[in-house]
């Protein structure tokens, strides 16, 4: 992928130097190109949709920037635990994008929804009342419909950060790491290297359900499924069933978070499967030290953003704030960089036709584009599990196909 001022490869741009790097804007077949960076671990996106904590927002009105185009940014800044920590890091990343973009014509109206739908509705009303032309956020799936109810009535687009594609829809676009992109990329790549018969072992939970639908659709285009099992807490029965069918499979897909992937692989081994004789496949949740340390998962392939972009972003973030960013901080950065780029356009700058440009946009985690149904597609790399880390075996695409 090209990047601002020749930056941003694959997952984001190569390695930007220093916190003052200018987040330039370019064009990919007419689509704005954002600033860049790359990634570390992506945690399971199907955890609780909202945290324990305050039922409503804390009043901390904040406007950043002095541009003419008003942009609402809704985050659970006062939520308890990890949710609030993530929100504060995303807020910092958003402000960093403004600074690196060198005074774009936007003003960020930063709002705290407290992590609740009621809070999201309240602060969305405030942002719209203050003239917001587009809303960035909320973070939690349960809060997105509350925001959308108000924005749709006003014809205002929303770019939310939820990983639950069921809340996407007319005028509501998700800028997040969706499991569907991981599945499509790894299945397509596997087919390109000759893998046609697939087995799968998935968790019986919300994440597994989303992955199952995407996997069956992707394999239906490229090959066939010879074994498919889901497990709850006890993996042994499902592992035995899959192990018995591996002789007719070219590839085995295991989609779960790091610790659970290792446990599933161990259960398969205990059931008699020789995992060294089959190509192991996974999703971005494999980007985890536990996976890299597992002897039986060595050589496994998974789809994820090229990590170089996040490393570069993290370096600039640390230089500016003296702390490490959360993984989702890149979403806030890219969202602000995107609206900053689009703010230079005319009255239709945030219209659905503009946001769904098929050429897509280039961000810290590489190419992405919004679909008309509000979901997104990402240009992902294919990574190979190795001791102590991972190595890319196929880079991120430089452009989206027709």
N, C-alpha and C positions, 0 to 999 in steps of 0.2 A: 504494500500500500504506500502511496506517496504521502508525505506529510507536509505540514506547513513548512514552507521554506525548505523543501526537500527532506522533511522529517516524516516520521510515522510510517514505519513499515508495518507489516503484518498486523500484529496485535495492537499496536499504537505506533508511535514513531520510534525511531531507533533509540538513541540515548541522548536526550536533550542535555545540554550542559548548563547547570546552574539554575537557581531559582528565578533568575530574571529573564530567562529565555522568553522571547516573544511568542505568544500563541498565535501564529499566523493563520490566515484563511486562504484556501485555494479553491480550485474547482475540480471535481471529478465528473467529467461529462456534465458539467452544469451544477453539480452538487457541492455545497459548501464542505470544505475540508477543515477539520478541527485540529487542535493541538494534540500532543501525543504522549504516550507511555504504555506500560504493560502489566502483567499480573502475578499475584501470588495465589495462595489458596482461596478457593471460592467455597464458602460453607454451604451446607444444605439449605437451599432456598425455601424448603417447605416446612420450616419450623413454625412455631406459633405465629399467627398473623398479627397479633398485637401483644405488647408486653404488659406485665403488671406495672401499675404506676398510676399517676394522676389521671382522673377521668376526663379532665379537660386541660386546655392549654394554660400556660403561665403567660401573663401579659408582658412580653418583652419585645415591643415593636422595634423593628430595625430595618432601615433602608440603607443599602450600600450602592454607591455609584450615583451619578447625577445625570444620567442619560434621559432622553425623552420617552423611551419605550419602557413601560412598566412591566415587570415580570414577577409573578408571585412564586416564592419558593417555600413549600410546606414540608416541615420535618418534625419528628417527635422529639424536640430538643429537651423537654423536661421529663421525658419518660424515664422510668427506672431501669437500672442495669445496662445490659449491652445495647439496648435500643437507643438510649440517650447518648451513650458513648459514640455509637455509629452516626447518629444524627449530628452531633457536634463536629465529628470529623468530616462529614459530608458538607456541612456548612462552611468549614474552613476551606475545603476543596473548591467550593463554589466561589468563595471570595478570591481564592488564588487564581481561578480562571479569569475572573474580572481583571485582576491585576496584570496577568500575563497577556491579556488581550489588548492592553494599552488603551484604557479609557473608551470602551465601546459605548454606543448610544443607548445603553440600557440602565435601568435602576432596579436592583433586586429588592423586592419587598419580602423580607424573611419572616416567616410566620411559624409559630410553635403550635402544633395540633395536640400535643400531649399524648399522642399515640392512640387517640380514640376517634371514632367516626363523628361523634358530636363535636369534638374539637376541630376536626377537619372541616366540617360544615361551617362552623363559626368563622374560622380564619379564611376560608375560601370566600365567604361573603365579604369579609373585610378587604381582602385583596382585590376583589372585583369592584368594590366600592371605591377603592383608591385608584382604579383605572388599569388594573392588570390586563394585558392583552393575551397572556398565556400563563398557565400554571405549571410549575415544575413540582412533582410530588403529588400525593403523599407517598410515604414509604410502605405502609401496610395495606394489604389487600382489602381489609374490612373498611378502610377509610376512603378508598378510591371512589366507590359509588356515591358516598356522601358529597364528595367534591364534584363529581360528574353531574349530579342532579342539578347543581347550580350553574355549572359552566355551560352545559348543553343548552340551557334556556337562554343563555347570552351569546351562543355561538363562539365560545372561547375554547381553544384546544387545551388538552392536558397531556403532559409527558410525565407519567408516574413511574415509580421505582419498584413496584411490586413484581414478584416473579410468578404471580398467579394469573395466567393468561385469561381466565374466566372473567376477570374484571375489565379487560380491554374491550374496546368497541367503538362505536361512532364518536369520533372526537377525542378518544382517550387512548393514548399510545404508551406502550411500556418500553422504557429504556432500562433493561435489566438483563441478567444472564438467564435466559430461558432454557430449560432442559432440552426442548425440541431442537434447538440449534446444534447442541452437542451430539444428539443422536443422529441427526441427518448428516452431519459432517463425518462422523466416524464410520457410519454404514456406507456412505458414498465412497470414502477413501478405501475401506476394506474391499468393496467391490472392484475398485480400480486396480487393486493388486491381486485380484483373482479369487477373492473369498466370496462364495455363493451360497453356502449352507451355514445357517446361523443357529446357535443355541443361546438361551438367555436365562439368567437367574436374577430375579428382581425382588426388592422388598415389597411387601404387601401394605403399602401406605400411600399417602397422597402423592408423594414424589414418584413412587413406583407406578402409580396409575397413569400419570402424565407421560412418563418414559415409555410405558407399555404401548400406549396409543401411537406415539411417535415411532417407536421401533417397528411395530407391525406394519405401519404405513411405509416406512423407509425400506424395510426388507422386501415388502411386496413389490416395490419398484425394481429391486436389484437382485433378488435371489429367493430363498425359501427358508422357513423356520423348521428345524428338525426337532427341536426340544425347547419348551418354554415352561418355566416354573416360577412361582412366587413364594416367598417365605415370610413368616411373622417372626416371632422371637427365636424359634427353633429352626435352624437352617438345614438340619441333617436330612430330613425326609426329602425335601426339595432337591438337595444336593445329590442324594443317591439317585433320584430319577434322572436328573440331568447327566450325571456321570455315566449312566448306562447308555446314553444316546450320543456321547461325544465322538464315537467312532465314525459317525456319518456327518460330522460337522467340520467346517473349515475354521470357524471362529466362535468364541464364547464371549458373550456380552454380560458384564456384571456391573450394574449401576447402583451405587450406594455411596455413602460417605467413607472416608478413609479407613476408619477402624472396622466398619461393617464389611467393606470390600475384602479386607484381610481375613476376617472371620469366615466369609463366604468361600474364599479361595481355600482356606484351611479345611473347611467342611467338605469341599469337593475332593481335596487330596485324601482326606480320611475315608471318603467313599470309594477310593480307588482310581480317581481320575489322575492322569498324568498331564498336568497343565503345560508342560514343556513341549508337548506335541500338538498344541493348538494355539491359534492366535487369540490372545486375550484382548478384549475391548472394553473401554469404559467411557465415562463422561468427565466433565471438568471437576467433579468432586474427587477424582483420583489425585488431584494436585495436593498431595498430603504426605508428610514425612513418613507416616506409617506404611503407606503404599510403597514408597521408595525403599524402605527397609525390609520389605517382605521378599524372601528369596523366590517364592513361587510366582510372584507378579512381575519379575524382571522381564523386560521385553514387551510388556503389555502396552497397548496403544490407547490414547484417549484424546478427545477433542477439547481444546481450551484456547483462550486468548494467548497469543504469543507473549511470553513473560517479559520480554525486553521493555515493552511500553510501561508496564506498571513499575518496573525497577527504576526507570528514568523518572517517572512521576513521583515515586516515593522519595527519591533523592532530593528533588526540588521541594517537596512537601516538608521533609525533615529539615532542610536548610532554612525554610521559612518559619516553621512552627516548633522545631525542636522535638518532634515526636513522630511516630510512624502513623500513616493513614490506615483506616480500615479498608478492607478490600472494595467495599461499595463506594468509597469516596470518588472513584473515577467516574461513577455514574453522574454524580452531581457536577463534577468538573465538565464532563462532556455535554451535559444538558445546558449548562450556562454558556459554554463555548458555542454550542449550536445556535442558541437564540441570539447570541451576540453577532454571529455571522449572518443569520437571517434578518436581523434588525435593520440591515442596510438595504433590504429590499422594500418594495412598496406595500400597499395596503393588504396584499395577500401573503405577507411574509410568514404568518403562522397558520395559513389555511391548510386543510387536509391535502390539497393537491401539492402544496409545497413540501409538507412534512413527509409525504409518501413518495417523494422523488425516487424512481426505481434505481437510479445510479447510487443512491445512498450517501452516506457521510463517513468521514474518517475520524476516528476518535482515539483516545488513549488505548483502548483495547481493540483497535483495528476497525475495519469496515463494519458499518451497521446500516440497516435501513428499516423503516417502519412499513408494515403491511397495512392494507386498507382496513383489516379487521382489528387493528391496534396492536397486534403482536409484532415482534421484530425478527429479523434475520441477521446473524453475525457472520463475518468472515473469520473463521477460526483456524488455528494451526492444529496439526496432529503431533502430539508429543509421545515420546517413548520412555517408559519407566526404566530408570537406571539407578544403580546404587548411589544414594546421596542426592538424587535430584531427577531431572528429566531432560531429554534432548529433543529438539524438533526434528521430525522426519519429513514433514511437509509444511511449508510455510503458509501463512495466511494469504488468501487471494488478494490481488491488487485491484480487482474490480469484480462486480457481480455479473454473472452471466446474463444472457438475454432472458 
